[in-house]
Amino acid sequence: MASVRGDTIKSGIWESTAGVFTAVMQDQVEFCHVLEGAATIRTGDGNSCHVAAGDAFVMESGLQTEWTVEDHIKKHFVICAV
């Protein structure tokens, strides 16, 4: 993971095998580009979406997520503090 201007901007690769993971976007915005695999992301308001290789999206500050990875996922991310 690379950092620019202290901890203001971070970029890197996140990779995981099967499992369920939670994350809260607290005081940060994250751009994600899925490189391999897939996941279903459920948000705190009950919505869900399936993301797969080639998809790109932004997670806004305050978003609560639960990621379900069936097999594996690999994503490039850029996180900006807000």
C-alpha positions as a Markdown table, in Angstrom:
| # | Residue | x | y | z |
|---|---|---|---|---|
| 1 | Met | 0.0 | 0.0 | 0.0 |
| 2 | Ala | 1.3 | 3.4 | -0.9 |
| 3 | Ser | 0.6 | 6.6 | 1.0 |
| 4 | Val | 0.7 | 10.1 | -0.4 |
| 5 | Arg | 0.6 | 13.2 | 1.7 |
| 6 | Gly | 0.8 | 11.3 | 5.0 |
| 7 | Asp | -2.4 | 9.3 | 5.5 |
| 8 | Thr | -4.6 | 11.5 | 3.2 |
| 9 | Ile | -4.5 | 9.2 | 0.2 |
| 10 | Lys | -3.8 | 5.5 | 0.2 |
| 11 | Ser | -3.7 | 3.1 | -2.8 |
| 12 | Gly | -3.0 | -0.6 | -3.1 |
| 13 | Ile | -4.3 | -4.1 | -3.9 |
| 14 | Trp | -6.6 | -6.0 | -1.5 |
| 15 | Glu | -7.1 | -9.7 | -2.1 |
| 16 | Ser | -9.1 | -12.3 | -0.2 |
| 17 | Thr | -10.3 | -15.8 | -0.3 |
| 18 | Ala | -13.8 | -16.9 | 0.6 |
| 19 | Gly | -15.4 | -15.3 | 3.7 |
| 20 | Val | -17.6 | -12.6 | 5.0 |
| 21 | Phe | -16.0 | -9.2 | 5.9 |
| 22 | Thr | -17.4 | -6.0 | 7.3 |
| 23 | Ala | -16.1 | -2.5 | 6.7 |
| 24 | Val | -17.3 | 1.0 | 7.7 |
| 25 | Met | -16.2 | 4.0 | 5.5 |
| 26 | Gln | -15.5 | 6.3 | 8.5 |
| 27 | Asp | -14.1 | 9.7 | 7.4 |
| 28 | Gln | -13.0 | 8.3 | 4.0 |
| 29 | Val | -14.1 | 7.7 | 0.4 |
| 30 | Glu | -12.9 | 4.6 | -1.5 |
| 31 | Phe | -12.7 | 4.0 | -5.2 |
| 32 | Cys | -12.5 | 0.3 | -6.0 |
| 33 | His | -11.7 | -1.5 | -9.3 |
| 34 | Val | -12.3 | -5.3 | -9.1 |
| 35 | Leu | -9.4 | -7.0 | -10.9 |
| 36 | Glu | -10.4 | -10.7 | -10.4 |
| 37 | Gly | -13.2 | -12.7 | -8.8 |
| 38 | Ala | -16.4 | -11.4 | -7.4 |
| 39 | Ala | -18.3 | -10.5 | -4.2 |
| 40 | Thr | -21.8 | -9.5 | -3.0 |
| 41 | Ile | -21.8 | -6.3 | -1.0 |
| 42 | Arg | -24.7 | -5.6 | 1.4 |
| 43 | Thr | -25.0 | -2.1 | 2.8 |
| 44 | Gly | -26.3 | -1.0 | 6.2 |
| 45 | Asp | -29.6 | 0.2 | 4.6 |
| 46 | Gly | -30.3 | -3.4 | 3.3 |
| 47 | Asn | -29.4 | -2.9 | -0.3 |
| 48 | Ser | -27.0 | -5.3 | -2.0 |
| 49 | Cys | -25.1 | -5.5 | -5.3 |
| 50 | His | -22.9 | -8.1 | -7.0 |
| 51 | Val | -19.5 | -6.9 | -8.2 |
| 52 | Ala | -17.1 | -8.8 | -10.4 |
| 53 | Ala | -13.9 | -8.4 | -12.4 |
| 54 | Gly | -14.0 | -5.2 | -14.5 |
| 55 | Asp | -16.5 | -3.4 | -12.2 |
| 56 | Ala | -15.5 | 0.0 | -10.6 |
| 57 | Phe | -17.4 | 1.9 | -7.9 |
| 58 | Val | -17.1 | 4.4 | -5.1 |
| 59 | Met | -18.0 | 3.9 | -1.5 |
| 60 | Glu | -18.9 | 7.1 | 0.2 |
| 61 | Ser | -18.0 | 8.2 | 3.8 |
| 62 | Gly | -20.4 | 6.7 | 6.4 |
| 63 | Leu | -21.2 | 3.6 | 4.3 |
| 64 | Gln | -21.5 | 0.4 | 6.2 |
| 65 | Thr | -20.7 | -2.7 | 4.2 |
| 66 | Glu | -20.7 | -6.5 | 4.5 |
| 67 | Trp | -18.7 | -8.3 | 1.8 |
| 68 | Thr | -19.5 | -11.9 | 1.0 |
| 69 | Val | -16.8 | -13.5 | -1.1 |
| 70 | Glu | -17.7 | -17.0 | -2.4 |
| 71 | Asp | -14.3 | -17.9 | -3.9 |
| 72 | His | -11.8 | -15.0 | -4.2 |
| 73 | Ile | -11.6 | -11.4 | -5.0 |
| 74 | Lys | -8.8 | -9.0 | -5.9 |
| 75 | Lys | -9.3 | -5.3 | -6.2 |
| 76 | His | -7.3 | -2.1 | -6.6 |
| 77 | Phe | -8.3 | 0.6 | -4.2 |
| 78 | Val | -7.7 | 4.3 | -3.7 |
| 79 | Ile | -8.8 | 5.7 | -0.3 |
| 80 | Cys | -9.1 | 9.5 | 0.4 |
| 81 | Ala | -9.6 | 10.9 | 3.8 |
| 82 | Val | -12.4 | 13.4 | 4.1 |
